Amino acid sequence: MSLEIRKMTLDDIPAVVALDQMSFSLPWPERSFRFELTDNPASRSWVAEVDGRIVGMIVNWLLVDEVHVATIATHPDFRRQGIAKKLLSHSLHYMAGEGAISSFLEVRESNIAAREMYRKFGYIEVGRRKRYYKDNDEDAILMTLEGLSVEKLRSWKV
């Protein structure tokens, strides 16, 4: 498998929306991805491709010196192959180069696989948002990664 990570483009939106819809019960509308690429100066968005097919995506926001992981998804046929880890590592490396020193995110309480991946990166659980997800009133777990630096990232094995 030859994986390429590159910046998301407007041409990628149909595939990204389809990926989001098959990954989440509350997917983003197409206009949200378009906004990220055209109107949100804080947004940093990438896709992962295998043989020209988009199999993963990530949208982050650089807020002063913090990376907010807004959404990340891998195509169901390509899960458990390290694609999300590579997308997250790529984006954190890139944004640390832009001055980011920490990261935070919300993740569904039931998404054990994602929570474990984030823990491997050094994220810790710092709180919860009660009934955050409106489709089933599930709580969101808040996770934070402190001490983000280019040097620290170089030592990660992805």
Wavefront OBJ file of the C-alpha trace (Angstrom):
o trace
v 0.000 0.000 0.000
v 1.444 3.310 -1.121
v -0.006 6.055 1.060
v 0.263 9.727 0.161
v -0.792 12.542 2.504
v -1.473 15.884 0.884
v -3.422 19.075 1.502
v -7.145 18.786 0.917
v -8.442 20.627 -2.165
v -11.886 21.700 -3.335
v -11.838 18.820 -5.834
v -11.589 16.405 -2.874
v -14.829 17.573 -1.238
v -17.194 14.989 -2.787
v -14.956 12.097 -1.693
v -14.351 13.652 1.738
v -18.093 14.178 2.294
v -18.775 10.547 1.297
v -16.044 9.363 3.678
v -17.450 11.514 6.483
v -20.956 10.157 5.886
v -19.816 6.536 6.092
v -17.763 7.257 9.222
v -20.045 9.323 11.449
v -23.676 9.397 12.506
v -23.475 13.221 12.527
v -21.441 13.990 9.386
v -20.451 17.487 8.387
v -22.378 19.045 5.511
v -20.523 19.694 2.262
v -20.557 23.458 2.941
v -18.543 22.937 6.140
v -15.659 21.299 4.278
v -15.849 24.003 1.615
v -15.712 26.671 4.370
v -12.610 25.015 5.858
v -10.799 25.284 2.531
v -11.959 28.706 1.397
v -12.872 30.857 4.398
v -11.276 29.551 7.595
v -7.728 30.875 8.010
v -7.235 28.652 11.081
v -7.983 25.459 9.139
v -5.310 22.947 8.151
v -6.839 20.018 6.258
v -5.270 16.945 4.663
v -6.333 13.781 2.876
v -4.686 10.369 2.683
v -4.702 8.659 -0.698
v -4.004 5.093 -1.762
v -3.693 4.624 -5.527
v -5.491 7.931 -6.125
v -8.396 7.024 -3.842
v -9.099 9.170 -0.759
v -9.074 6.795 2.210
v -8.628 9.249 5.077
v -8.993 12.887 6.034
v -8.273 15.237 8.883
v -9.358 18.814 9.616
v -7.525 20.793 12.303
v -7.662 24.360 13.470
v -4.548 26.238 14.560
v -5.822 28.517 17.331
v -2.909 30.726 18.410
v -0.550 27.944 19.610
v -3.066 25.092 19.988
v -4.109 22.455 17.483
v -7.790 21.555 17.687
v -8.440 18.254 15.927
v -11.879 19.029 14.483
v -12.447 15.749 12.627
v -10.515 12.734 11.435
v -11.769 9.672 9.588
v -10.544 6.599 7.727
v -12.541 4.722 5.107
v -14.037 1.559 6.675
v -12.144 -0.672 4.202
v -8.823 0.840 5.324
v -9.209 1.030 9.107
v -6.673 -0.515 11.494
v -3.852 0.099 8.989
v -2.322 3.165 10.648
v -3.795 5.757 8.282
v -5.376 7.880 11.030
v -2.115 7.737 13.003
v -0.187 8.944 9.964
v -2.666 11.754 9.308
v -2.545 12.895 12.927
v 1.247 12.684 13.075
v 1.584 14.583 9.798
v -0.726 17.364 10.909
v 0.855 17.718 14.354
v 4.341 17.864 12.797
v 3.211 20.500 10.334
v 1.498 22.634 12.950
v 4.317 22.322 15.472
v 6.417 23.858 12.717
v 3.922 26.738 12.727
v 4.354 27.228 16.472
v 1.741 24.902 18.003
v 2.681 23.742 21.506
v -0.439 21.788 22.496
v -3.445 20.034 21.026
v -6.967 19.216 22.129
v -9.983 17.343 20.831
v -13.333 15.817 21.684
v -14.023 12.132 21.064
v -17.105 9.994 21.638
v -16.937 8.145 24.918
v -17.723 4.880 23.077
v -14.942 5.327 20.504
v -12.397 3.206 22.349
v -10.143 2.699 19.300
v -9.761 6.443 18.739
v -9.209 7.155 22.423
v -6.467 4.515 22.516
v -4.781 5.990 19.436
v -4.819 9.443 21.009
v -3.358 8.047 24.257
v -0.471 6.552 22.257
v 0.306 10.064 21.036
v 0.358 11.303 24.630
v -3.117 12.827 24.850
v -4.679 12.602 28.287
v -8.333 12.746 29.237
v -9.060 16.024 30.991
v -12.836 16.222 31.096
v -16.115 15.548 29.380
v -18.926 17.377 27.664
v -22.196 15.869 28.817
v -24.601 14.842 26.044
v -22.360 16.502 23.411
v -23.446 14.273 20.519
v -27.032 15.092 19.591
v -27.808 11.837 17.766
v -27.724 9.794 20.990
v -26.788 12.259 23.771
v -23.435 10.518 24.232
v -20.751 12.330 26.200
v -17.611 13.669 24.537
v -14.309 12.971 26.252
v -11.968 15.979 26.195
v -8.340 15.100 25.552
v -5.255 17.309 25.589
v -1.678 16.880 24.440
v 0.807 19.238 26.079
v 4.433 19.951 25.242
v 4.057 19.612 21.489
v 7.353 20.344 19.781
v 9.133 19.407 16.566
v 11.811 17.633 18.626
v 9.253 15.565 20.544
v 7.471 14.636 17.327
v 10.680 13.386 15.702
v 10.905 10.677 18.351
v 7.404 9.273 17.590
v 7.117 5.943 15.862
v 4.133 5.973 13.505
l 1 2 3 4 5 6 7 8 9 10 11 12 13 14 15 16 17 18 19 20 21 22 23 24 25 26 27 28 29 30 31 32 33 34 35 36 37 38 39 40 41 42 43 44 45 46 47 48 49 50 51 52 53 54 55 56 57 58 59 60 61 62 63 64 65 66 67 68 69 70 71 72 73 74 75 76 77 78 79 80 81 82 83 84 85 86 87 88 89 90 91 92 93 94 95 96 97 98 99 100 101 102 103 104 105 106 107 108 109 110 111 112 113 114 115 116 117 118 119 120 121 122 123 124 125 126 127 128 129 130 131 132 133 134 135 136 137 138 139 140 141 142 143 144 145 146 147 148 149 150 151 152 153 154 155 156 157 158
